[in-house]
């Protein structure tokens, strides 16, 4: 399953704080979003819900028929990177579009455009603006996870194993 969520990029410590706010015993989405808001500086429920789903995509949170809960595993950086690449929609396409020369966000969006499902295009009045924002967020997450580097001219494949906190 690929998740089509790309909340604004934050630090690894933010992800840990948000994850730790989720209970081990399944709880409702509303309560989990409230917990994220209480533990972090996320001010609205809609954004908290995006982070909750992103945590799920990364394997830090799971969902059962009774609600969301914190997973008991403690994934390392490599696990998070793998989950990000395999579970978040568009990451593989964006990373494939990057090379040693910087790619600007317009070119990155163009690389992903054909992959965006029709129903996603039809659910937003300005789907391109929504997805351009998602592309930027995904590229920034890729930088955080050490998969890409940001330059003055755009983004390129990472040449090292650097990771931002």
C-alpha positions as CSV (number, residue, x, y, z in Angstrom):
1,X,0.0,0.0,0.0
2,X,1.3,3.5,-0.9
3,X,0.2,6.4,1.2
4,X,-0.5,9.7,-0.7
5,X,0.4,11.9,2.2
6,X,3.2,14.5,2.4
7,X,3.0,16.7,5.5
8,X,5.4,19.6,5.8
9,X,8.9,18.3,6.5
10,X,10.0,18.2,10.1
11,X,13.0,16.7,12.0
12,X,13.5,13.1,13.1
13,X,13.1,14.3,16.7
14,X,9.6,15.6,15.7
15,X,8.7,12.2,14.3
16,X,9.8,10.6,17.5
17,X,7.9,13.0,19.6
18,X,4.7,12.6,17.5
19,X,5.1,8.8,17.6
20,X,5.6,8.7,21.3
21,X,2.3,10.7,21.7
22,X,0.4,7.8,20.2
23,X,-0.7,5.2,22.7
24,X,0.3,1.5,22.6
25,X,-3.4,0.6,23.0
26,X,-5.4,1.5,19.9
27,X,-7.3,4.8,20.1
28,X,-9.5,6.8,17.8
29,X,-8.1,8.9,15.0
30,X,-9.4,12.0,16.7
31,X,-7.7,11.2,20.0
32,X,-4.4,10.4,18.3
33,X,-4.5,13.7,16.4
34,X,-5.2,15.5,19.6
35,X,-2.3,13.7,21.2
36,X,0.0,14.8,18.3
37,X,-1.2,18.4,18.7
38,X,-0.6,18.3,22.5
39,X,2.9,16.8,22.2
40,X,4.1,19.0,19.3
41,X,3.6,22.5,17.9
42,X,1.0,21.2,15.3
43,X,-1.9,23.6,15.7
44,X,-4.7,22.0,13.7
45,X,-6.3,18.6,13.4
46,X,-6.0,18.3,9.6
47,X,-2.2,18.7,9.8
48,X,-2.0,16.3,12.8
49,X,-4.0,13.8,10.8
50,X,-1.5,14.0,7.9
51,X,1.4,13.4,10.4
52,X,-0.5,10.4,11.8
53,X,-0.9,8.8,8.4
54,X,2.8,9.7,7.6
55,X,3.8,8.0,10.8
56,X,1.8,5.0,9.7
57,X,3.5,5.0,6.3
58,X,6.9,5.0,8.0
59,X,5.9,2.0,10.2
60,X,6.0,4.1,13.4
61,X,2.2,3.8,13.9
62,X,-0.2,1.1,12.9
63,X,-4.0,0.9,12.5
64,X,-6.4,-1.7,13.7
65,X,-10.2,-1.9,13.6
66,X,-10.1,-0.3,17.1
67,X,-7.9,2.7,16.0
68,X,-4.3,3.8,15.8
69,X,-1.5,2.6,18.0
70,X,2.3,3.1,18.4
71,X,4.3,0.2,17.0
72,X,6.6,-1.6,19.5
73,X,9.5,-1.8,17.1
74,X,12.1,1.0,17.1
75,X,13.1,1.4,13.4
76,X,16.5,2.8,12.6
77,X,17.3,5.3,9.9
78,X,17.6,2.6,7.2
79,X,14.2,1.2,8.1
80,X,12.7,4.7,7.9
81,X,14.3,5.4,4.6
82,X,13.1,2.1,3.2
83,X,9.5,2.7,4.4
84,X,9.6,6.2,3.0
85,X,10.7,5.0,-0.4
86,X,8.4,2.0,-0.5
87,X,5.3,3.2,1.2
88,X,4.9,6.9,0.3
89,X,3.4,7.5,-3.1
90,X,5.6,9.3,-5.6
91,X,8.9,9.0,-3.7
92,X,10.3,6.4,-6.1
93,X,9.4,8.5,-9.1
94,X,10.9,11.7,-7.7
95,X,14.1,10.0,-6.6
96,X,14.4,8.5,-10.1
97,X,14.1,12.0,-11.6
98,X,17.0,13.3,-9.5
99,X,20.6,12.9,-10.8
100,X,23.9,14.7,-10.2
101,X,22.6,17.9,-11.8
102,X,19.9,19.8,-9.8
103,X,16.3,19.4,-10.7
104,X,13.9,22.2,-9.9
105,X,10.5,21.6,-8.4
106,X,8.7,22.2,-11.7
107,X,10.7,19.4,-13.4
108,X,10.2,17.1,-10.4
109,X,6.4,17.8,-10.5
110,X,6.5,17.0,-14.3
111,X,8.2,13.7,-13.6
112,X,5.3,12.7,-11.2
113,X,2.4,14.3,-13.1
114,X,1.5,11.2,-15.2
115,X,1.5,9.0,-12.1
116,X,-1.1,11.0,-10.2
117,X,-4.4,9.1,-10.3
118,X,-7.4,10.7,-12.0
119,X,-9.5,10.6,-8.9
120,X,-6.8,12.6,-7.1
121,X,-6.9,15.2,-9.8
122,X,-10.7,15.4,-9.6
123,X,-10.9,15.7,-5.8
124,X,-9.2,19.1,-5.7
125,X,-10.2,22.3,-7.4
126,X,-6.6,23.1,-8.1
127,X,-5.0,19.7,-8.0
128,X,-1.7,20.9,-9.5
129,X,-1.2,23.4,-6.6
130,X,-1.9,20.6,-4.1
131,X,0.5,18.2,-5.8
132,X,3.2,20.8,-6.3
133,X,3.2,21.4,-2.6
134,X,3.3,17.6,-2.0
135,X,6.3,17.3,-4.3
136,X,8.2,20.0,-2.4
137,X,7.3,18.3,0.9
138,X,8.4,14.9,-0.4
139,X,11.7,16.3,-1.7
140,X,12.3,18.0,1.6
141,X,11.7,14.7,3.4
142,X,14.1,13.1,1.0
143,X,16.7,15.6,2.1
144,X,15.9,14.9,5.7
145,X,16.4,11.2,5.2
146,X,19.6,11.7,3.3
147,X,18.3,10.6,-0.1
148,X,18.6,14.0,-1.8
149,X,20.5,17.3,-1.4
150,X,19.0,20.7,-1.8
151,X,21.0,23.2,-3.8
152,X,20.3,26.8,-5.0
153,X,19.0,25.4,-8.3
154,X,16.9,22.6,-7.0
155,X,17.4,19.0,-5.7
156,X,19.8,16.3,-6.7
157,X,20.5,12.8,-5.6
158,X,22.5,12.7,-2.4
159,X,26.2,12.1,-2.9
160,X,26.8,11.2,0.8
161,X,25.1,9.6,3.7
162,X,24.3,12.9,5.4
163,X,21.2,13.2,7.4
164,X,19.6,16.3,9.0
165,X,18.1,16.3,12.4
